[in-house]
């Protein structure tokens, strides 16, 4: 852990040199999950030529290796640099809801750099951010990610403990951040919908939570401005009284995520075998 912290004090441009080396290894030499990435892109964008898909794939691997460098840098990155690199738009929406003492469900997907997003909100806007996360099996990397994610306050709640934690703290106003595009296990799947031209299973925990406890739902749209610089824009999704139709919130999340992917295809996590159990 000490070694990673020392490395994080290096300027980001120097960490990008290491990222460039990892890119050459992952993309050109090892071909890290290239078959999965290519299959996902081919199915997601049937209208694009192989040349266009190869360009997206190359940019994706650049973003993937850059995200490792950026995440390590987040261990020690100061608020001034965070503000310069992570632009937050339409934050008045979040401020107003928190000022109104509400519990908000914040939905997002796995776009780079998803580690910098909640950290920038905590550092620059409000520390009342609760992130629901999947525990990492390796103890060292679990502790490393906790060290990064716990900066500037807020809460981390492991997915398996979330229901009990929420019921205990349901009256505390905060933003609950969920990456709602994760792949459910086959036995957990409750809803299937078309997503990027493929039948896809989705968790509906966020929708059930919002409707049961009458919570407002927002979505974070992600764009990359240039290397190491991102823009996160908050979009309103739903508020009580909610649409009583089943899947209404999940369907809006799917549509917003697809729109974001089509605008920034290389930012999405294509190396994840999202459709394995679909």
N, C-alpha and C positions, 0 to 999 in steps of 0.2 A: 504493500500500500504506500509506503514511504517513497519508493522508487517512482510510482505513478504520480505522486504529488510533485516530486522534483521535476519530472518530465513536463507536468502541466504548467510549470512556471516559464517554460520556453515560449517564445512568441509563436503565434499560430502559423505564420509563414514557414517557420522551420519544421513544425509538425506536418505541414502539407508536403514537405520533401519526403518524409517517411511515408505519407499517404500515397504519393506518386509511386514509390517503390512497391507498396502493397498492391496498388492498382495493376502494375505490370505483372506481378506474381498471380493475383487473383484472376485477371482477365486473360492474359496472354499465356502464362505458363501452366498454372494449375487448372484454370477453367472452373473456378468455384461455382458450383450449382448452375453451370451454364445451360444445361439441358432444361432444368426447371424454369429458368428465366426466359429462355427462348420459347418454350411451350406456352408459358403464361402470356407472353407478348403476342405470339401468333394468334392465340384464341381471343385475346382482348381487343386486338386491332386487325381484324381480317381485311379491312379496307386498305391497309398500308403495305407498301412493297417491302421485300426483304432488306433492301438498302435502308429504308426508313427505320425499320425495326432494329437493324444492327446499330444505327446511330443512337437510338434510344437506349439500347442495351449497353453500349459503351459509356454513355452519359450516366446510366444507372450505376455502373461499377465505380465510376468516378465519385458519385455521390455517396455510395456505400463506404468506400475507404476513407473519404473525407469525413464522414460522420464519426468514424472511430477517433480521428484526430481531434475533431471538435468536441466530442464528448469528454475525452481526457482533459482538454483545456478547460472545460466547464468546472472542473474541481477547484480551480483558483481564479477563474475569470471574474474581474470586478464589475460592479454595477454599470460603470461608465461604458465599458467595452460591451457588456450585454445589451445595453440600450442602443449602442451603435450597430450591433450585428443582428439584433432581433427586433424588428419593427412590429409594433402592435397597433392594429387599426380597429376602430369601432369599440374601443374599450369602455366607452361611456355606457354601453349596454350592460357590461358586467358590473361596472361601478354602481349603476342605478339599481340593479337587482340586489347586490350585496347591501347597499344602503337601505334597501327596503326589507332587510333582514330575511332574505329568502335563501333557500337551499336550491342550487341550480345544478342541473345535469349538463355537463359539457362533453359533447361528442367530438371525436376526431378519428383519424385513421393513421396508418403507419406511413406517414410522409416524413422525409428527412427535413430538418433534424428534430425528431420528436422529443429528444431529451432536453433540447434548449428551450422548447416552447413553455412548459410549466415553470421552469426555472426563471425565465424572463418575466412571467406574470407575477410570480412571488416577489422577485427582486424589485420590480418597477411599478406594480399596481397594488397588489394586495396579497398578504401571506395566507389568507384563508383559502388555500387550495389543497384539496385532498385527491391524491392520485391512487387509483386502483390498479394494481400491477400483478403480473404473473411472476412468482418466485423463480429465481435462477437456481438451477440445481447445483452449480459449482459454488461452494461457500465463499471462496475468495471474491469471485465476480459479483455474487449477491451483496457482499459487504461493500464492494467498490461502487456499485450502482446506488446503494442506499446512501453512501457518503455524498455522492453527487446530487442525488434527488432530494436529500434533506436540507440542502443549503437554503438559507433565507426563510426558514420556518416551514409551515404547512405540515401535512400529514401524508404518510404512505400507508396504504391498507392493502395487505395481501388478499388476493381475490377470494380465497377460501374463507377468509374472516370478514368479508365485507358486509354480509347480511346482518350479522350480529353487531358489528360496529355501527352500521347505519341506524339500527333501531335504538341503540344506546345514545347516539348523538343526533337524532333526527331533528332536534330543535335548534341546533347550532348552524347559523347561516354560513354558507361556504359554497365553493364551486367544486363539484365532484367530477374529476376528469376521467373519462373512459375511452380507451381505444377500442371502438365497437366493431372493428373489422376483423377481429381475431377469428380463427377457424375453430368452431365448436367440435368437440369429440362427437363421433357418430351418435352415441347414446344421449348427448346433450342437445342435439339439433331439434329445434322446435318450429323453425320457419325457413322455407326455401324460396328464393326469388332470383330473377335474372340479374346478374351483376357482371358487367363487362362481357356480355354475350354467353355467359355460362350459368347454369343452375348452381346456386351457392347457398350454403347453410349459414344462418346468422343467429347469434345470441339475441334474445329480446329482453334481457334483464333491464336495460336502460328504459325501454318503453314501459315495462311493467312497473318499475319504480316510479317513473314520472306520473303515470296515470293513477296508481294506488295512493300516492301521497301528494298529488296535485302540485307537481314541481314544474318549473319552466325549463325548457331544453334549448340549448344553443349549440352551434357547430363552429369549429375553427377551420377556416380555409387556409391553405398553405401555398405560398409562392416563394421561389428562390430568386432573389434580385441579382446576386452574383456570388462568387465563391465565398462562403462563410457569412453570407448575409441573407436573411429570410424575412418574409412578411407574413404575419398571422392575422387574419381578418375574421372577426366574430359575426356570425349570421344567426338571426333568430329562427328557431325551428317550430316550437309549439309552447303554449302556455295554457293553464286551466281556464275554463273547462275544456278538457281535451276532446278531440274527435273520438267518438266512441267506436269507430270502425277498427277492427283488428289490424295491426301492423302499420297504422298510419304514421307513427313516428319513425319506425324502422325504414319504411319506404322512403320517407323524406331523407333520412340519413344516407341510404343507398344512392339516391339521386344526386345528393350534394357531393358524395365521395366520387361518384363516376364523373361528374362535371369537373372536379378538381383534378382527377387523374388525366382526363382528356386535355386539360390545360397545361398540366405539368407531368407528363407521363414518366419521365426519368426520376421523379422524386418518390415514386411509390416503391414499396418493398417487394419487388418481383421475385426475389430469391426465396421468399417464404412459399412453401407448397400449399397455397391457400385453398386449392380445390381438391386436395387429396381425398377427402371423405365425401365429396359432393356427388 
